[in-house]
Each structure stands twice: as structure tokens, then as C-alpha cells.
Amino acid sequence: MGRIWMHRAVEAVADLGRQYFERPSSKSPLKAAQSLCRDLLSGKGEASGTALAREVVALYEKMPDLDRLGFLDMLARDYEVAPETAAAAAETYARNPDAASLSALRAAVEPPRQELLRRINTAPGGTAAIVHMRERLLLAMGDDPALRALDEDFRHLFESWFNRGFLQFERIEWRTPAAILEKLIAYEAVHEIEGWEDLRRRLGDDRRCFAFFHPALVDEPLIFVEVALTGRLSNQIAPLIQSDPDNGKDDKPSTAIFYSISNCQAGLAGISFGNLLIKQVVDALSMELPTVRNFATLSPIPRFRSWLDRELRDTPPAFMKENDFRRLSEPDWAEDATHRTALKPLLTKLCAKYLTSTDSRGRALDPVARFHLGNGAAIERINWEGDLSARGIAQSAGMMVNYSYRPDDIVGNHEAYVGRGEIAMSSKVKGMLP
């Protein structure tokens, strides 16, 4: 109720402020928005400023896609730092490094568009509009230096607006409002939810779902994780997705399997919530279910096949046999159990190599591995035939991986990975390395 009340209060302030500004006469939403942005940044009262911000948001939402790109281009080029002002402030601070000159320098090097975005954010729906602006920017910016600089400003603001203190941690259940449940079906990015019955199964008594929300984005999850409560470490995704409810057969589960983590807002790409979410899920499950002592994922390996194709083309391993080349060249090799069995030693060994390899910056090659290793997990087990769906075959030759989260090891694993590029792994995985 608090979030709804505040939204209505902001709407009321914006309504009151409409009488204190004139709408631009231009029929072009882009030109009208450009004019209002200048007025908004000039320094209006709170009511009129909120009303102006609401008009900017409404105009942006009406714009065709080409005009939205024009709006972003305006933010990038018309509201950047003035080099002369920044240089003069830097010289003043160098001569006299006191608090006043430091404050002036900070103001000079902050692009005016940051303040403009802060003011747009005061509008009802302003936060959502700004997140959608960045979503469009990410699709358009390419190598354009001005647009990339604009993206840095979005990231800077989002890291403040969406920090841990503002996030709301909630469990999603079947009785959760339908508006949110519909979003789960739409946003599930790892294992598609095939309608309401499938969703009901994933919210059963032996399942859990948790999400982060933000007060300014009503009924819009930022990220959610789906969890299966089991008696052992899972090695295949199909039983977790397709199995019937446990119905109390395992009322004292020992293991929590995080089998799907979905980021919901494309405009918040690169703003990390997953590490916070996993830690809170571990704490919540530990309090609710004391018998759960093991926390692990059942994760995809999304770029293994593309890496494998390059590896076999450029530097095929010495332990690879001629028959392996022949079997892998068959377009339907994954559908033939005989071929799969013959290829298992080769592919699992190469998958272990891939998951434990790092790039020039000491980061794991696989993006999912980077995420979990950076949060203190260890590579526990590679699962042959973990996902034989068409997507699983195309991405990872049908394999999946368990990353384990052991509370006593999380900090040490994180420090070793971030500081020295060392990847924590079980002895079984280590023994698979070529």
C-alpha cells in the first residue's frame, strides 16, 4: 500500500504543477521534449518540475523509435561536460585544493544530463522510463564515444538508485498477485515456463521462488531465482522442470538447487543483483529449513559449443581420435545414444578445460561461470546429458554444471578468483582436466 500511496502522491503534485508551465507549441514529440528538458534543467519549483518531468516521460513514450534515438542523442551531445569549465575548475583546485574548489570541480566534471535524468526520475513512472531509455541505448550505441559516455552516466545513476538498501526481497508464491506471476512467465530466460500449470508446479511446496523488487517499479521484478528442494545434488534439468510435486515425500530436504536465475530488466544490464539475491536466498532457506545444508546450482554452459567449434577448428587436442571428428560432423550426433556415449570422454574433458580457462583479464571464459565464481562458488560437477533439449544441445552439447555455494568457503573462493584469477573446483573436476 505504501508504494501505491506514494505513486498517487507524486501524481497529485504533478497535477498541481501543470498550471505553472506552458506546453511547447511544437507538434513533434521530440522537439517538444527537447524544449521541456531545457526548462526542467533551468530550475523550476518542485510541483512544476514534477509536472515538467511527467510531460517529458509522456512525450518520450509517444515517440517513434527514430525519435527516441534522437532523444538519446540529444542527451549525449547537448548535455555533456563543458571542457573549458572543467579545465578551469581543475586549474583552480590545483592552485588552491580546498573544500570550495573541490566542490566546484565536482560540479564541473559531472555531465548536466545526470541532473536532468535525476529530475526526470521525479515524474510518476520516471524510473521505469529511464530504465527503458537505457535499454534502447544499449541496442544503439555501438562504438559511438558520445553514446558510450551517456551509458556510463546511466550506470552511475543506477548503481545509486538500485543499491542494496532500496531493494525489496520477496518470496513469490501461487497466491502472489497475478500481475507479478505473469511477469515471471514473460521474463523466464533460462527454462521457458509453459503456461500457468507449469508455473504452479514451479511454485509448489518442494519449490521456492524469490525476487528483488524496487519501490519505484511497482509489480516489476528486477531478478528472480527458482529453487528446487531435493535430497541430493541434481544432474539433469528435465526432472526438476517436469517432475510431479513431491507431496511431502521428502519433507526434510538437504539440498537447495538454484536451477534458474533470470534478469528481468534489459535496461539494468550490468547492474549486479544476483550475488545479493543468492546470499539472501541462502539465508532465507537456512532459517526456514534447517535441514538444508547444501546449496548449489544446476546451470547452463551457454557458450561451450561456440568455443568447442573454434577449438576443434584451430587447435584440436592431441587426445582426440579420428572417429571423434567423424561423429561430431554428423548433424544429428546428439540424437544418437551410441554417438553420445562414444563422445562423452572427449566432450566432458574439453568442457572441464573450457570452464576452468580464463581470459587475459583473469576472468572465466563462460559468462555464467564468471557470475557464480565471482560470487564465491566452486565448480562442483559437470553433468553429461544434463540438458538434451534443442537449446541445451546447441549451447553446451547437452551438458550442465553444478556450482556449489559452501558458506565457509564463499569469501575465500571470491578473493582467490577476483584477486588472482584462481578458479575453485572439486577434485573430480580437477581430475577431468586434460
N, C-alpha and C positions, 0 to 999 in steps of 0.2 A: 504493500500500500504506500510505503514511503516513496518509492521510485515513481509511482503514478502521481502522487500528490505533487512532487517536485516538478514533474513534467508539466502538469497543469498550471502550476505557479509561474513557470517560465513563459508559457503560452500567454498567460494573463498580462505579464509585464510587457511582452512583445505587442499585444493588442493595444495597450495603453500608449506605447511609444509610436504607433503609426501616425499619430497626428503631428508629430514633431519633425517629420521629414517629407520631402516631396519625391514621388516616384519619378524616375527618369522617363523622358518622353520617347526615347528610342524604342522601336518595336523589336529590335534584335535583343534576345535574352543575353547574349554575350556582351554587347556594348552596354546594356543596362547594368549588368553585373559589374563590369569594369568601373562604371561611374559610382555605383554604390560602394564598391571596395575602397575607392578613394575617400568617400565620405566617412566610411566606417573607420578608417585608419586616422582620420583627421581629429578624432576625439570628441565623440558625442556623449550625451548623458547615458546612464545605464538603460533606461527604458527605450530611448530612441536607438541606442546602439544595438540592443537585443532585437528590436524591430528591423533594423537595417540588416543585421546578420540573418534573420529569418528570410528576408527578401532575397538575399544573395543565395541562400540554400535553395529556396523555391525556384529561382531562375536557373541555377545550375542543374537542378533535376529536370527542368523542361528542355534543356539544350539538347540538340542532336549531338551525336558523338564527335563530329568535327569541331563543333563549338566548345565542347568540353576540353578537347585538346588545346584549343585556343586559350581557354581559361587557364589551364595549367601552364601554358607557355607564357601567359601574362604574369603569373606568379613567379615563374623562373627568371624572367628578364626585366620586369618593371619594378620588382620589389627585392632586388639583390643588394648586397653591401655596396656602398659608395666608396671606391678605393681611396679617393683623396681624403675623405673624412676619416677612414680607418688609419691611413698612414699618418695623418696629423695627430690623431689621438695616441698612436703608438709612440710618436716622437715626444709628445708631451709627457707620457708616462715614463719614457726612458730618461728624460731630464729630471722629472720630479715624481718618483714612484710612490705617491701617497694614495690614500683611500679614494679621494675625489677623482684623481686622474685614472685610477684603475676602474672605477665605476663608469667613467666616460669612455674608456677603451672598450669595456664590455658592451656598452650600448652601441658603439660604433661598429663593432665586428659582428653584431647579431643582425642577420638579414631582416628587413622590415616585414617580410612575409611571415615570419614566425609570429609576430604580434598580430598580424592580420588573421592568421589561422586561429590564434587564441580567441580573437573576437568573434570570428565565425562560429567557433565552438560554443559560444554562449547561446546560440539560437536553439530552439526546440529541434531536435534531430540533427544538430550541428556536428556532433561527434560521428554519427553514422555517415553523414555526407562527406566528412573529411577522410574517413576510412575508405569510402568508395572513390574519392579523388585519387588516393594513393594507389588503389587497385588499378585504376585506369592509367596512372603514371607508369606503373611497373610494366605494363604492356607496351608503352610507347617510348620509353626513354632511350633504349639502346645505348649508344656510346656518347650521346649528347651531353657535354660537360655541364651545361646550364640545368638540364633536367635531372642529371645525377646530383647536382648540388641541391636542387629542390628536394630530391628524395632524402638526402641527409637531414634536411630540416624536418621532414615528416617523421623520420626515425627518431630524431632528437625529442620531438614533442611527444611521440607515442611512448617512448621509454619513460617519460614522466607521467603521462595520463594513464598508462596501463601498468603501473608498477604494482608490486605485490600488495601494498596497502589498500588499493582500490578494488582488488579482485574479490569476488564472492564465490566461495567454494560450495557447491551444492550436489547432493545426490539426485540423480534422475530416476524416477520410478514410473510405474504404469499410471499412477494417479497424478503425475506431473501434468500441468496444463497442456492441452493438445497442441497449442501453438508452438511449444518448445519441442514436443515429440516429433512434430512434422519436420522441424529443423534437423533433428538427428537423422531422419531418413534422407533428407536432402544433402546433408553435409558429410555423411559417412564416406570417407575417401579410401579406405583400405579394403573393406569387405562389404560390398553393397547390401543394404537392408532391403529385402524384397517384400515390402508392404507391412501392414500393421501386425499380422500374425507373427512375422519374423521378428519385428521389434518387440512384441510382447514376450517372445521366447528370450530375447537378449536382456530383458528386464526381469527375468524370473528369480525365484528365491535363491538359486545357486549361481546367480549372475549379479554383477553390480555395474553401475554406470555413474561416473562423476564428471562434473563440468565446472569450468570457470565462467563467471558472468561479470559484466561491468555495469555499474549503476546507470550509465548514460545510454546503454544499448539494451533496452527492455526486451526480454524474451529472446535475446540473441546470444547463444553460447559462443565463447571465444575458442574453446578447445574442449574436447571430451575424450574420455578413455573408457573402454569397455573391458570388463574384468570377468573371468570365469573362475569360480571357486572349485577346486578339484582336490583329489587325493594324491596327485603326482604331477611331475613335470610333463606338459603336453608336447607331443611331437608332430601333430597334424592339425590343420585348421578345420577341416571338414567336420570332425566330431564336435568341436566347440560350437560351430555355427549351426549344424544340422541336428544335433542330438536332442532327444526329448528332455523335458525337465527332470531334475533329479528326484523331486518329490520326497525329499527327506532321507533318501538312501544314504547319503554321505553328509550327515548333519554336523560333522566335525571336520571340515576340510582343513588340509595342511598347507595348501599351495594356492596362491593367487596368480593367475596368468593374465597379464595385460596383453590382449590379443589385437587391439585396435586403438590407435591414437589419432584423432582427426582434428586438424586445424580448420576452423570454420570461416575465418575472415581473410580472404585473399589480400586485402589491403593491409593486414598486420603481418605479412610475411617478414621473417627475420626478427620479429619481436618474440622472444622465447617465453613461453608459458609452460611448456611440457615438463621441464625439470621441477618447477614449483608444484605442478599438478601431481606428478608421480610421488613426490615426497609427502604431499598431503593425503593422497590415497593410501599410501603405506601406513601413515599414522592413523587414518580413519579406520582401516581394516584391522589394524592391530588392536585398537580399542574395542571394536565391535566383536571381533572374532579372535580371541586369544590363541586358538589352536592353529591359526595361520602363521607359519614361521618362515615360509619360503615365498619369495616374491620374484617373479621372472616374467619375461615377455615371450610371446611367440610371434616373431617379427618377419616381415618380408625382406628380401635382399634385392631391391629394385633395379640395381644396375649391374648385377653379376653377369647376365647374358651378354650385354654390350661389351663389358670388359673381357669376357671369355672369348668373344669373337675376335677382338683385337689381339689378344694374347696368342691365340692359335694361328692367326694370320701372320703376326710379326715375329714372335719368338716362341714357337711350340716347344713344350717341355720335353726333355730328353726321355722321360719315363713314359711318354705317350706312344702307344702302339699304332701300327698301320691300320689295324681293324677299328681302332677308336675313331680315326679320321673318317673311315668309311661309314661307321654307324652314325656319327654326328652329321654327316652330309645328307642322311635320309630325312626328308621333310617331316615325316611322321614318327621319328625315332621315339618321342616321348609317349606315344600311344602303344608302343610295343613293349610289353613287360620284359621280354628277353633282352632287347636292346638296353632298356633302363638298367637292368641288373648288371649287364656287362660293363656299362659306363659308370656305375656307382663309385668304384675306387678312384677313377680318374677325376670325376667331377667333384666329389667331396674333398679331395686333396687340393684341387685348384680353388674351390670355394674357401677353404681354410686360408689359403695363401692370399686370396682377394680380401677377406675380412680383416686380416692382420697386417695388410700392407698400408703404408702411409704415403702421402704426397710430399712435396718439397717443404711444406709448412708443418709437417709432422701430424697431419690430420688423416684419419682413416679415409680410405677411398669411398666407401659406401656412405651415403647420407644418413641412413637410419643408424648405422654403426656409429657415426660421428655423434649423433644425438645421444644415444644411450651411453657410449663410452665417456662422453663429456659430462654426463650426469653421475658417473661413478659405477656404472655396471661393468660386468665382465662377460666375455663370450663364453657361454656355458656349454652349448651343444649345437652341432649342425645336424639338421633333421632331413634325411633323404626322403623324398616323396612327401614332403610336408604340405605342399600345395600343388595338386595336379590339375588345377583349373587352367583354362587357356591363358589367363593373365599370369598365373604362377609359373607356367612353363616358359612363357615369353620373357618374363623378367629374370627368373632365377633358376631356370632348368628344373623347376618343381621343388626346390629346396627352401627351407625356412631355418631360422636360427633362434635359439633361446639366449637372451641376455639375462643374467641373474643380478638381482639387487640384494646384496647382503649388507644389512645396516652397519656392521662393524668394519666393512671394507670400503664403503662408498667414498669416504673422504680420501683415503689413500689412493684408491684407483683413479679418482678425479685428478688429484695432484700429479700423479705419475703421467697421466695421459696429457693433461694440459701443459705441464711443465717440461716434460721430457719426451713426449710422443710415445710413451710406453703403453701398450695395449694389454689389459688384464684378460687372461684367458684360463680356462680349465686345463688340467694336464691332458685330458682327452683331446681337446682341440690342438694343443701344442704338439701332441704325438702325430697328428694328421698332417702337419706341415711337411712339404717336400724337402 
